[in-house]
Amino acid sequence: MTISAVANAVVALTSLVPSLPQAVTNGASVLGTLTAPTLSLTGVNGIISWGSDTVNNTNPYTAGPVSGTGPTYNFNIARGFISPDGVNVSALLINGAFPAPLIEANWGDTITVNVCNNITGPEEGTALHWHGILQKTTPWFDGVPAVQQCPIPPGSCFTYSFLADLYGTSWYHSHYSAQYSAGLAGPMIIHGPSQVAYDYDLGPIMLSDWYHTPYLQNVEFILTPNVSPIKSNNTLINGKMNYDCSLVAPGQTCVPNAGLSKFKFHSGKKHRLRLINSGAEGLQRFTIDGHNMTIIANDFVPIQPYTTNVVTLGIGQRSDVIVEGIGKPDSAYWMRSNITQHCSQADQPDALAVIYYESADTTVVPTTTAQIFDDSSCGNDNLSLTIPYFPFPATSNPATTQDVVITGKPNGSEIFLFYMNGVSFRGNYDHPVLILANQGNVSYPDDPEWNVYNFGDNSSVRIIVQNEFPAPHPMHLHGHNFNVLAEGVGTWDGQIVHQQNTQRRDVQLVQGGSASAPGYIVLQYQTDNPGVWPFHCHIAWHVSTGLYINTIEQETLLQKRVIPNSVGQNCLAWYNWEKHDVVDEIDSGLKRSKPRDTLIF
């Protein structure tokens, strides 16, 4: 493993006093500072609302607490200027913060979020997705425009309200085009039972690539004929890292030594770290010099703990780890996250943060050495290592099986697009598929680019994904945690890893491959959630170029659901705005691709 010049320059500093204040680098966010609060070991306000429900005795997919209460958040989305790495950029912010504000609730709470779109210069629609939430009773609040809702138009507000039906670590982000790569992403922590004891919960640690050009300009670039893949400019830990100002683009301002994220450890104590890959493209390898980590959960799934010196996270994936405080009270260590260059595209692939023990000088520069690890694979850990704490076996005979082949190639205009079974996705903002399916329209032969798969009333689905493209894809399914039956490169031999208790999560990396030796993953889930659920690569630029399908499940039950009036009112507000502010739709972007005919409400 090689360390970039920027990372080496940080290590060579004589002091870690930042040259910019937090308000300039990250706005209203306190993440990455020593004043950031630790989280409760029990629940919000110290209240354990899950009672006798534990990781041992409760199937979270069929049971769990319902508190009847929960937090309410008010989010204002607007543009603002920040300098997370010293380069001043225009970003999209929630309540002026990057990363966006922490959502914190207890398992069984109802989370309410009032979202107001105040994006100007120029105006844009938006929508927020609550990653990993099952939304079993509220599929219309999953937050994907063109699928479950119309975008929230500029100057309008929309309220999401949903049950915290799983527990652990996740995040939320804009699902409108590639907006979240410009700042619209924040952590979401749902407190619940733990199978492992620990002394401190350090809260979210968001790992992300970062771009100095506006997201729409990046989308325009990838949709230009005959261009190379886009590269991120930097890698951040909780929204912070330094940058080599000699590389700054003309017209941009840059301040050296902007500042790093800092965390406090305690000697002899156990610390819970909630790792989140909230980036746009980069596959992250997270390490702490001199420390091992015990993984206790992947995504929203508690697992039987195992120890490692590196955690691999594709976009959208999360891992909760326990780290023992083996350092002396006055010691300091480097925390690192690295984007593997043969798996992802990055100009500055290495991020650094600092861990200070309780009596350390918080300006001192650590002298610790980076971990050595194997980064040859662009996949997750071997499935044999990941065994969920609560067993949930995969049936050997699913009700239906769907093969999905991923390819990528230039179209007739020499614009590179991704395809799933030969179709490159494009959505329609004016006609959300969920609403159409609720009204009985479950087939779309005239709109093949919507890429809708109707699984009818089948009780379970097995999806076999074959990736013939050389790069990996973090594949995310909305509305479910799926069983991961197998993964690898070549031809699946039919063997299931831990069939009686397979790994489950909501994002799984499929490795890169070719037509003769594709990377593959085999996923399975019960169709117990009537709705329309996207299944897509979570790399922002891959979604923008079509790597996406929609799945309809339990269509009979779906048509009996009553969609709230607010969903229709939001579509009407979108229609009234868009008829005089036509959206420039250049990507799949979950955007309208055909002229308007009639409004569906």
Buried (B, 14 or more C-beta within 10 A) or exposed (E): BEBBEBBEBBBEBEEBEBEBEBEBBBBBBBBBBEEBEBBBBBBBEEBBBBEEBBBEEBEBBEEBBBBEEBBEBEBBBBBBEBBBBBBBBEBBBBBBBBBBBBBBBBBBBBBBBBBBBBBEEEBBBBBBBBBBBBBBEBBBBBBBBBBBBBBBBBEBBBBBBBBBBBBBBBBBBBBBBBBBBBBBBBBBBBBBBBBBEBBBBBBBBBBBBBBBBBBBEBBBBBBEEEEEEBBBBBBBBBBBBBBBBEBBEEEEEBBBBBBBBBBBBBBEBBBBBBBBBBBBBBBBBBBBBBBBBBBBBBBBBBBEBBEBBBBBBBBBBBBBBBBBBBBEEEBBBBBBBBBBBEBBBBBBBBBBBBBBBBEBEEBBBBEBEBBEBEBEBBBBBEBEBBBBBBEBEBEEEBBBBBEBBBBBEEEEEEBBBBBBEEBBBBBBBBBBBBBBBBEEEBEBEEBEBBBBBBBEEBBBBBBBBBBBBEBBBBBBBBBBBBBBBBBBBEEBEEEBBBEEBBBBBBBBBBBBBEEEBBBBBBBBBBBBBBBBBBBBBBBBBBBBBBBBBBBBBBBEBBBEBEBEEBBBBBBEBBBEBBEEBEBEBBBBBBBBBEEBEEBBE
